[in-house]
Amino acid sequence: MAALFLVLGLLPLAMAGHDYGQALSKSILFYEAQRSGYLPSSQRVHWRSHSGLNDGKASGVDLVGGYYDAGDNVKFGLPMAFTITMMSWSIIEYGRQMTASGELSHAMDAVKWGTDYLIKAHPQPYVLYGEVGDGNTDHYCWQRPEDMTTPRRAYKIDPSNPGSDLAGETAAAMAAAAIVFRRFNPSYARQLLAHAQQLFEFADKYRGKYDSSISVAQKYYQSVSGYADELLWAAAWLYKATNNQYYLSYLGNNGDALGGTGWSMTEFGWDVKYAGVQTLVAKFLMGGRAGKYESVFGKYQQKAESFMCSCLGKGTRNAQKTPGGLIFRQRWNNMQFVTSASFLLTVYSDYLASARKNLNCASGSVSPSELLSFAKSQVDYILGDNPRATSYMVGYGSNYPQQVHHRGSSIVSIKVNPSFVTCRGGYATWFSRKSSDPNVLTGAVVGGPDAYDNFADQRDNYEQTEPATYNNAPLLGVLARLHAGPSGYNQLLPVAVPVPRTQPKPAPTTKTTPTKGLASAPIAVEQKMTTSWNDNGKTYYRYSTKLTNKSDKTVKDLKVLISNLYGPLWGLTKYEDSYVFPAWLQSLPAGKSFEFVYIHSAPQADVSVASYNLV
């Protein structure tokens, strides 16, 4: 018999003080200000307009779209792909919480804007365009994206000019996004997964650093860590997306050689992915998905926990903090490391809680709630709980940066004044202004304060006032988690409990509850509790769920979604993130029903019909 599972109590964490839902909405809105290409009719940031409409044309490829990385007008592939990976991971972990706050569709739109571009940038299996424009000429000009006169040359990697870090990160982004779209747009998810698998093969087969091939990126996004971390990162995401044992074996066989089991990190970001890999692999291990690689995955987990302890200040090599308590890594855009660390702490807190484990640091045992509380303290600092009482998210709170180092926000909108802004004229007229930006870059998280909590709100202070897409991406998940409060806790991993020692007895009453399906579905879903029993003071319930085909046609290819399920299930086959007919049942004829059952110690699970075909 399959093991039973136990639902855990909710984390007793008070999450008041900030409007995390509003911060989440603004954080996602920021991505609409960073869009390149033809803006859709649904565009909500109205001071922006179309830009970069000839990108890729000179190279015979369509590279219109994607995101500008920060306050400039260059499309850098490595940070863009990392941004997509982290937005996708945020949705994978906390999409349910985003749904509750009404932001899931906006978050998915933000991901798709990026993946649509990444698909274009990968026109052949072993070709990937990794940059449009270059930082040198771009930084010489201060122009709105809509006015760009700087060169828009496209730079690529291929077998003769490899870039395993760029191809690996893009594979990770595609794989993670495929999980996001699997339920809502299956054909698009399959397309993304095909690109991800090709890109991983490209990255692994033709090894090399991307900034050796695209040398113009060295000054701006140099791959200091090399490509080993991205190879493991991509393999982890492809294993999560496909459950293909090839990628599991890759992680197990290459963990030592590529540094996944050896590097103890104190940072996680667009360049260094080890802590992210280690956190993902630790989840595989705790979820029983390590297979024969348990001992190797245990070493990954040790390094993941070393990172967590470092952030908390309870390890052997701890992250630096400002006097106000903010993680501090570097002067230039330090907030990128704060948001990414906060995300890893948040998800690991939930992983540990669902596995009923604590974190063991050099200074002692740490509860899951303590990890989440620390992540919350970092977010609260960003939102204004700091020595300067400054919100480092533009547009949130009453005191936030007014002179953001960002071309589009600092120059009057082309819709307000269509007069052309010249390359150098933009510096003379707009960059040098000492007044507030004419356009509020809502939701942007700027670089943030220095090591002593000092901050100068000046447009030329790019180290502190420039925003970046990868600052916000990890923050989406943390804000969704915090906004949901204690109910935002996810039961993510199975936890074994004893099987009942006594024969199940009929429940005093049997409750029948219709369960929602697709609005127009001909498939009726009906649940009822059939028995219950007590074991060690805890009550367990057996639920029966009947699906009936009420149409006059045969149902095939049925996919069922089940959430809030904390125990074993019989009568359906698990397929990726959904359930399908069991092996012995290929279709459901008109008027027929079939039943599946599950057991757990909680109210009935949420069962809904995701998709089907009528033949």
PyMOL commands that set and color helices and strands:
alter all, ss='L'
color gray80, all
select helices_A, chain A and resi 20-33+57-59+77-100+104-120+135-140+145-147+164-181+186-205+210-213+215-221+228-242+245-254+274-286+291-312+335-354+368-382+407-410+425-431+462-465+469-483+485-488
alter helices_A, ss='H'
color red, helices_A
select strands_A, chain A and resi 4-5+75-76+128-132+154-157+320-321+327-328+359-361+364-366+496-497+505-506+512-515+523-535+538-549+555-563+569-570+573-575+578-580+587-588+593-600+606-614
alter strands_A, ss='S'
color yellow, strands_A
deselect
rebuild
show_as cartoon
